[in-house]
Amino acid sequence: MHWATLLLNRGQERFGIQYPKGQVLIVTEGEGCYQEKGKSTQAIKRGDVINIPESLEHWHEASSSVKMIHIAITNYKGEENVTWLKPVTDEEYLEVNKKQG
C-alpha cells in the first residue's frame, strides 16, 4: 500500500491517470474536481471521499480559484501503482471550472 498527502495548486499541469489496484481520495482542505473518462465532472470538497475502481481512467485537480489538499491511498500490482496518461488541456480544465463557478 502507498499513501501520500498532496497539495494541488490551481494552474498546475494536469494529467489523466489510472491505478491498477484503484485509489481512494480523501479531500482534507479546499475544493476541486474529479472526472472519470466519458462521464461528467463532479465538484469535490473538504470531507469528500472518492473510491476509484481499478484501472479507471480519470483526473482530479484543485479548482481554478481554491487549492485542494487530499490524501491519496493506492496499492501496487506487482511493481506498478500508477499509469500516467495524456495531459488534461487548459481548455478542458477551464470548461469544468466555468460549470462549477
DSSP file (Angstrom, degrees, kcal/mol; ACC not computed):
  #  RESIDUE AA STRUCTURE BP1 BP2  ACC     N-H-->O    O-->H-N    N-H-->O    O-->H-N    TCO  KAPPA ALPHA  PHI   PSI    X-CA   Y-CA   Z-CA
    1    1 A M              0   0    0      0, 0.0     2,-0.4     0, 0.0    74,-0.3   0.000 360.0 360.0 360.0 145.9    0.0    0.0    0.0
    2    2 A H  E     +A   74   0A   0     72,-3.4    72,-3.2    79,-0.1     2,-0.3  -0.995 360.0 175.6-131.7 137.9    1.1    3.5   -0.7
    3    3 A W  E     +A   73   0A   0     -2,-0.4     2,-0.3    70,-0.2    70,-0.2  -0.989   0.7 172.6-141.1 153.5   -0.4    6.8    0.6
    4    4 A A  E     -A   72   0A   0     68,-1.8    68,-2.9    -2,-0.3     2,-0.5  -0.989  30.4-127.9-153.4 152.4    0.6   10.4    0.4
    5    5 A T  E     -A   71   0A   0     -2,-0.3     2,-0.4    66,-0.2    66,-0.2  -0.939  35.9-167.5-102.4 126.2   -0.8   13.8    1.3
    6    6 A L  E     -A   70   0A   0     64,-3.1    64,-2.2    -2,-0.5     2,-0.6  -0.923  19.2-151.5-122.7 139.8   -0.8   16.1   -1.8
    7    7 A L  E     -A   69   0A   0     -2,-0.4     2,-0.6    62,-0.2    62,-0.2  -0.945  14.0-165.2-104.9 121.0   -1.3   19.8   -2.3
    8    8 A L  E     -A   68   0A   0     60,-3.4    60,-2.3    -2,-0.6     2,-0.3  -0.940   5.4-161.0-107.9 119.2   -2.8   20.7   -5.7
    9    9 A N    >   -     0   0    0     -2,-0.6     3,-1.6    58,-0.2    53,-0.2  -0.730  30.4 -98.5 -95.4 146.6   -2.5   24.3   -6.6
   10   10 A R  T 3  S+     0   0    0     -2,-0.3    54,-0.1     1,-0.2    53,-0.1  -0.335 108.2  29.5 -60.1 143.1   -4.7   25.9   -9.2
   11   11 A G  T 3  S+     0   0    0      1,-0.3    -1,-0.2    51,-0.2     3,-0.1   0.435  84.5 139.2  87.1  -1.1   -2.9   26.1  -12.6
   12   12 A Q    <   -     0   0    0     -3,-1.6    -1,-0.3     1,-0.1     2,-0.2  -0.313  66.7 -89.2 -68.6 159.2   -0.7   23.1  -12.1
   13   13 A E        -     0   0    0     -3,-0.1     2,-0.4    74,-0.0    -1,-0.1  -0.533  49.7-153.2 -68.6 136.5   -0.1   20.8  -15.0
   14   14 A R        -     0   0    0     74,-0.5    74,-2.2    -2,-0.2     2,-0.3  -0.887  13.8-174.6-119.2 144.4   -2.8   18.1  -15.0
   15   15 A F  E     -D   87   0B   0     -2,-0.4    45,-0.3    72,-0.3     2,-0.2  -0.969  29.0-114.3-134.2 149.9   -2.7   14.5  -16.4
   16   16 A G  E     -     0   0B   0     70,-2.5    69,-3.1    -2,-0.3     2,-0.3  -0.534  43.4-171.2 -70.4 151.5   -5.2   11.7  -16.8
   17   17 A I  E     -DE  84  58B   0     41,-2.9    41,-2.1    67,-0.2     2,-0.3  -0.964  20.5-160.9-145.1 159.6   -4.2    8.7  -14.6
   18   18 A Q  E     -D   83   0B   0     65,-1.6    65,-2.7    -2,-0.3    39,-0.1  -0.991   7.0-156.0-138.6 144.0   -5.0    5.1  -13.9
   19   19 A Y    >   -     0   0    0     -2,-0.3    36,-3.2    34,-0.3     3,-2.1  -0.982  12.1-147.8-120.4 118.9   -4.2    3.0  -10.8
   20   20 A P  T 3  S+     0   0    0      0, 0.0    -1,-0.1     0, 0.0    56,-0.1   0.745 102.0  33.7 -60.7 -23.5   -4.1   -0.8  -11.5
   21   21 A K  T 3  S-     0   0    0     54,-0.5    33,-0.2     1,-0.4    55,-0.1   0.143 118.8-110.4-115.3  18.0   -5.4   -1.5   -8.0
   22   22 A G    <   -     0   0    0     -3,-2.1    53,-0.7    31,-0.3    -1,-0.4  -0.127  28.7-115.3  82.4 178.6   -7.7    1.5   -7.6
   23   23 A Q  E     -CB  52  74A   0     29,-2.0    29,-3.4    51,-0.2     2,-0.4  -0.991   6.8-147.4-154.1 150.1   -7.3    4.6   -5.4
   24   24 A V  E     -CB  51  73A   0     49,-2.2    49,-2.5    -2,-0.3     2,-0.4  -0.995  15.2-163.1-120.1 128.4   -9.1    6.3   -2.6
   25   25 A L  E     -CB  50  72A   0     25,-2.5    25,-2.6    -2,-0.4     2,-0.5  -0.935   4.8-170.4-109.5 134.4   -9.0   10.1   -2.3
   26   26 A I  E     -CB  49  71A   0     45,-2.4    45,-2.6    -2,-0.4     2,-0.5  -0.957  16.8-145.1-123.2 109.8   -9.9   11.9    0.9
   27   27 A V  E     + B   0  70A   0     21,-2.5    20,-3.1    -2,-0.5    43,-0.3  -0.641  24.1 171.9 -79.3 120.2  -10.2   15.7    0.4
   28   28 A T  E     +     0   0A   0     41,-2.4     2,-0.3    -2,-0.5    42,-0.2   0.594  63.1  11.0-105.5 -15.4   -8.9   17.4    3.6
   29   29 A E  E    S+ B   0  69A   0     40,-1.7    40,-2.5    16,-0.0    -1,-0.3  -0.963 102.8   0.5-161.1 144.5   -8.9   21.0    2.5
   30   30 A G  E    S- B   0  68A   0     -2,-0.3    16,-1.4    38,-0.2     2,-0.3  -0.325  76.0 -70.6  85.0-158.8  -10.2   23.2   -0.3
   31   31 A E  E     +F   45   0B   0     36,-1.1    32,-2.0    14,-0.2     2,-0.3  -0.951  49.0 144.7-140.2 154.3  -12.2   22.4   -3.4
   32   32 A G  E     -FG  44  62B   0     12,-2.8    12,-2.4    -2,-0.3     2,-0.3  -0.861  35.7 -99.9-163.5-160.7  -11.5   20.7   -6.7
   33   33 A C  E     -FG  43  61B   0     28,-2.5    28,-2.0    10,-0.3     2,-0.4  -0.970  16.9-161.2-142.0 156.7  -13.0   18.5   -9.4
   34   34 A Y  E     -FG  42  60B   0      8,-2.2     8,-2.8    -2,-0.3     2,-0.4  -0.999  10.0-176.9-138.7 134.9  -12.9   14.8  -10.4
   35   35 A Q  E     - G   0  59B   0     24,-2.6    24,-1.8    -2,-0.4     2,-0.3  -0.979  13.9-154.8-141.5 128.6  -13.8   13.3  -13.7
   36   36 A E  E >   - G   0  58B   0      4,-0.5     3,-2.3    -2,-0.4    22,-0.3  -0.748  47.6 -85.6 -91.3 145.7  -13.9    9.7  -14.9
   37   37 A K  T 3  S+     0   0    0     20,-2.7     3,-0.1    -2,-0.3    -1,-0.1  -0.264 114.3   9.5 -54.2 127.9  -13.4    9.1  -18.6
   38   38 A G  T 3  S+     0   0    0      1,-0.3    -1,-0.3    -3,-0.0     2,-0.3   0.459 112.5  96.2  82.8   1.6  -16.7    9.6  -20.5
   39   39 A K  S <  S-     0   0    0     -3,-2.3    -1,-0.3     1,-0.1     2,-0.1  -0.764  80.8 -89.2-119.7 166.6  -18.6   11.0  -17.5
   40   40 A S        -     0   0    0     -2,-0.3    -4,-0.5     1,-0.1     2,-0.2  -0.370  46.5-106.0 -69.6 151.8  -19.5   14.4  -16.3
   41   41 A T        -     0   0    0     -6,-0.2     2,-0.4    -2,-0.1    -6,-0.2  -0.535  33.3-152.7 -76.7 144.6  -17.1   16.2  -13.9
   42   42 A Q  E     -F   34   0B   0     -8,-2.8    -8,-2.2    -2,-0.2     2,-0.2  -0.953  14.7-120.4-121.2 143.2  -18.1   16.4  -10.3
   43   43 A A  E     -F   33   0B   0     -2,-0.4     2,-0.3   -10,-0.2   -10,-0.3  -0.556  29.9-165.5 -74.3 140.5  -17.1   19.1   -7.7
   44   44 A I  E     +F   32   0B   0    -12,-2.4   -12,-2.8    -2,-0.2     2,-0.3  -0.953  10.4 171.9-127.9 151.8  -15.3   17.7   -4.7
   45   45 A K  E >   -F   31   0B   0     -2,-0.3     3,-2.5   -14,-0.2   -18,-0.3  -0.901  44.6 -46.3-149.5 173.8  -14.6   19.5   -1.4
   46   46 A R  T 3  S+     0   0    0    -16,-1.4   -18,-0.2    -2,-0.3     3,-0.1  -0.153 123.1  24.9 -47.2 132.2  -13.3   19.0    2.1
   47   47 A G  T 3  S+     0   0    0    -20,-3.1    -1,-0.3     1,-0.3     2,-0.2   0.170  89.8 128.8  96.0 -16.7  -14.7   15.8    3.7
   48   48 A D    <   -     0   0    0     -3,-2.5   -21,-2.5   -21,-0.1     2,-0.4  -0.473  41.5-160.4 -74.2 143.8  -15.4   14.1    0.4
   49   49 A V  E     -C   26   0A   0    -23,-0.2     2,-0.5    -2,-0.2   -23,-0.2  -0.995   4.4-165.0-123.0 125.6  -14.1   10.5   -0.1
   50   50 A I  E     -C   25   0A   0    -25,-2.6   -25,-2.5    -2,-0.4     2,-0.7  -0.955   5.8-158.4-116.5 120.3  -13.8    9.2   -3.7
   51   51 A N  E     -C   24   0A   0     -2,-0.5   -27,-0.2   -27,-0.2   -29,-0.0  -0.879  12.0-163.1 -97.6 114.8  -13.4    5.5   -4.3
   52   52 A I  E     -C   23   0A   0    -29,-3.4   -29,-2.0    -2,-0.7     3,-0.1  -0.877  15.7-128.8-105.1 119.5  -11.8    5.0   -7.7
   53   53 A P    >   -     0   0    0      0, 0.0     3,-1.5     0, 0.0   -34,-0.3  -0.099  42.0 -70.8 -62.9 163.6  -12.1    1.5   -9.2
   54   54 A E  T 3  S-     0   0    0      1,-0.2   -33,-0.1   -33,-0.2   -31,-0.0  -0.267 112.5  -3.9 -55.6 134.2   -9.1   -0.5  -10.6
   55   55 A S  T 3  S+     0   0    0    -36,-3.2     2,-0.5     1,-0.2    -1,-0.2   0.630  87.1 154.5  59.1  20.1   -7.7    0.8  -13.9
   56   56 A L    <   -     0   0    0     -3,-1.5     2,-0.4   -37,-0.4   -37,-0.3  -0.684  44.3-128.7 -80.9 124.0  -10.3    3.5  -14.3
   57   57 A E        +     0   0    0     -2,-0.5   -20,-2.7   -39,-0.1     2,-0.3  -0.587  52.2 132.9 -73.1 126.9   -9.1    6.4  -16.4
   58   58 A H  E     -EG  17  36B   0    -41,-2.1   -41,-2.9    -2,-0.4     2,-0.3  -0.936  38.9-145.8-158.7 175.1   -9.7    9.7  -14.5
   59   59 A W  E     - G   0  35B   0    -24,-1.8   -24,-2.6    -2,-0.3     2,-0.3  -0.978   8.7-170.5-149.5 155.7   -8.2   13.0  -13.4
   60   60 A H  E     + G   0  34B   0    -45,-0.3     2,-0.3    -2,-0.3   -26,-0.2  -0.989  13.3 162.1-146.3 150.5   -8.6   15.2  -10.4
   61   61 A E  E     - G   0  33B   0    -28,-2.0   -28,-2.5    -2,-0.3   -51,-0.1  -0.985  41.1 -85.8-161.3 160.7   -7.4   18.8   -9.6
   62   62 A A  E     - G   0  32B   0     -2,-0.3   -30,-0.3   -30,-0.3   -51,-0.2  -0.346  55.9 -98.6 -65.6 156.1   -7.8   21.8   -7.5
   63   63 A S        -     0   0    0    -32,-2.0    -1,-0.1     3,-0.8   -32,-0.1  -0.235  34.6-105.9 -69.0 169.7  -10.5   24.3   -8.6
   64   64 A S  S    S+     0   0    0      1,-0.2    -1,-0.1    29,-0.1     3,-0.1   0.617 118.4  34.1 -74.5 -10.0   -9.3   27.4  -10.5
   65   65 A S  S    S+     0   0    0      1,-0.2     2,-0.4     2,-0.0    -1,-0.2   0.564 118.2  43.1-119.4 -12.3   -9.9   29.6   -7.5
   66   66 A V  S    S-     0   0    0    -35,-0.1    -3,-0.8   -57,-0.0    -1,-0.2  -0.997  73.8-124.1-139.8 137.7   -9.0   27.4   -4.5
   67   67 A K        -     0   0    0     -2,-0.4   -36,-1.1    -5,-0.2     2,-0.4  -0.288  25.3-145.6 -70.5 165.8   -6.2   25.0   -3.7
   68   68 A M  E     -AB   8  30A   0    -60,-2.3   -60,-3.4   -38,-0.2     2,-0.4  -0.999  10.5-165.3-137.0 135.3   -7.0   21.4   -2.7
   69   69 A I  E     +AB   7  29A   0    -40,-2.5   -41,-2.4    -2,-0.4   -40,-1.7  -0.969  20.6 166.1-116.2 135.0   -5.2   19.1   -0.3
   70   70 A H  E     -AB   6  27A   0    -64,-2.2   -64,-3.1    -2,-0.4     2,-0.5  -0.986  36.2-124.8-145.8 156.2   -6.1   15.4   -0.3
   71   71 A I  E     -AB   5  26A   0    -45,-2.6   -45,-2.4    -2,-0.3     2,-0.5  -0.877  27.5-159.5 -95.7 132.2   -4.8   12.1    1.0
   72   72 A A  E     -AB   4  25A   0    -68,-2.9   -68,-1.8    -2,-0.5     2,-0.5  -0.967   6.4-170.3-117.0 127.7   -4.3    9.5   -1.8
   73   73 A I  E     +AB   3  24A   0    -49,-2.5   -49,-2.2    -2,-0.5     2,-0.3  -0.976  15.4 159.7-120.6 125.4   -4.3    5.8   -1.0
   74   74 A T  E     -AB   2  23A   0    -72,-3.2   -72,-3.4    -2,-0.5     2,-0.3  -0.905  25.9-141.1-136.8 165.1   -3.2    3.2   -3.6
   75   75 A N        -     0   0    0    -53,-0.7   -54,-0.5    -2,-0.3     2,-0.3  -0.827  24.0-113.3-120.3 165.0   -2.0   -0.3   -3.8
   76   76 A Y        -     0   0    0     -2,-0.3     2,-0.6   -56,-0.1     5,-0.2  -0.724   7.6-154.2 -97.8 147.7    0.6   -1.9   -6.1
   77   77 A K  B >  S-H   80   0C   0      3,-3.2     3,-1.8    -2,-0.3     2,-0.5  -0.932  79.4 -49.6-114.0 100.8    0.0   -4.5   -8.8
   78   78 A G  T 3  S-     0   0    0     -2,-0.6    -2,-0.1     1,-0.3     0, 0.0  -0.614 123.1 -24.2  66.5-122.8    3.5   -6.1   -8.9
   79   79 A E  T 3  S+     0   0    0     -2,-0.5     2,-0.4    -3,-0.1    -1,-0.3   0.444 122.1  92.8 -95.9  -2.8    5.8   -3.1   -9.1
   80   80 A E  B <   +H   77   0C   0     -3,-1.8    -3,-3.2     1,-0.1     3,-0.1  -0.759  30.4 154.3-100.9 135.4    3.2   -0.8  -10.7
   81   81 A N        +     0   0    0     -2,-0.4     2,-0.3     1,-0.4   -60,-0.2   0.489  67.6  25.2-130.0 -10.9    1.0    1.6   -8.8
   82   82 A V        -     0   0    0    -63,-0.2     2,-0.5   -62,-0.1    -1,-0.4  -0.990  51.0-158.1-153.6 145.5    0.2    4.3  -11.4
   83   83 A T  E     -D   18   0B   0    -65,-2.7   -65,-1.6    -2,-0.3     2,-0.4  -0.986  20.7-145.0-121.7 119.3    0.0    4.9  -15.1
   84   84 A W  E     -D   17   0B   0     -2,-0.5   -67,-0.2   -67,-0.2     2,-0.1  -0.677  22.3-173.0 -84.0 135.6    0.3    8.5  -16.3
   85   85 A L  E     -     0   0B   0    -69,-3.1     3,-0.1    -2,-0.4    -1,-0.1  -0.288  37.4 -41.9-113.9-163.4   -1.9    9.3  -19.3
   86   86 A K  E     -     0   0B   0    -71,-0.1   -70,-2.5     1,-0.1    -1,-0.3  -0.230  69.2 -95.3 -65.0 152.5   -2.3   12.3  -21.7
   87   87 A P  E     -D   15   0B   0      0, 0.0     2,-0.5     0, 0.0   -72,-0.3  -0.332  31.9-118.4 -64.3 148.3   -2.3   15.8  -20.2
   88   88 A V        -     0   0    0    -74,-2.2   -74,-0.5    -3,-0.1   -29,-0.0  -0.801  38.9-123.6 -83.1 125.8   -5.7   17.5  -19.4
   89   89 A T     >  -     0   0    0     -2,-0.5     4,-2.3     1,-0.1     5,-0.2  -0.265  11.2-117.9 -72.1 158.4   -5.7   20.6  -21.6
   90   90 A D  H  > S+     0   0    0      1,-0.2     4,-3.0     2,-0.2     5,-0.2   0.877 116.9  56.2 -59.5 -37.2   -6.2   24.0  -20.3
   91   91 A E  H  > S+     0   0    0      2,-0.2     4,-2.2     1,-0.2    -1,-0.2   0.927 107.8  46.6 -62.9 -45.2   -9.4   24.2  -22.3
   92   92 A E  H  > S+     0   0    0      2,-0.2     4,-1.9     1,-0.2    -2,-0.2   0.928 115.5  46.7 -60.5 -45.9  -10.9   21.1  -20.6
   93   93 A Y  H  X S+     0   0    0     -4,-2.3     4,-2.0     1,-0.2    -2,-0.2   0.923 113.3  47.1 -64.0 -46.6   -9.9   22.3  -17.2
   94   94 A L  H  X S+     0   0    0     -4,-3.0     4,-2.0     1,-0.2    -1,-0.2   0.870 109.2  54.6 -66.6 -36.1  -11.3   25.8  -17.7
   95   95 A E  H  X S+     0   0    0     -4,-2.2     4,-1.7    -5,-0.2    -1,-0.2   0.914 108.3  49.5 -62.5 -42.6  -14.6   24.5  -19.1
   96   96 A V  H  X S+     0   0    0     -4,-1.9     4,-1.6     1,-0.2    -2,-0.2   0.920 111.4  49.0 -60.4 -44.8  -15.0   22.3  -16.0
   97   97 A N  H  X S+     0   0    0     -4,-2.0     4,-1.9     1,-0.2    -1,-0.2   0.803 105.7  56.7 -70.7 -28.8  -14.4   25.4  -13.8
   98   98 A K  H  < S+     0   0    0     -4,-2.0    -1,-0.2     2,-0.2    -2,-0.2   0.921 108.5  48.2 -63.3 -43.1  -16.8   27.5  -15.7
   99   99 A K  H  < S+     0   0    0     -4,-1.7    -2,-0.2     1,-0.2    -1,-0.2   0.839 115.8  43.7 -66.4 -33.8  -19.6   25.0  -15.0
  100  100 A Q  H  <        0   0    0     -4,-1.6    -1,-0.2     1,-0.2    -2,-0.2   0.767 360.0 360.0 -83.3 -25.5  -18.7   24.8  -11.3
  101  101 A G     <        0   0    0     -4,-1.9    -1,-0.2    -5,-0.2    -2,-0.2   0.465 360.0 360.0 -77.3 360.0  -18.3   28.6  -10.8
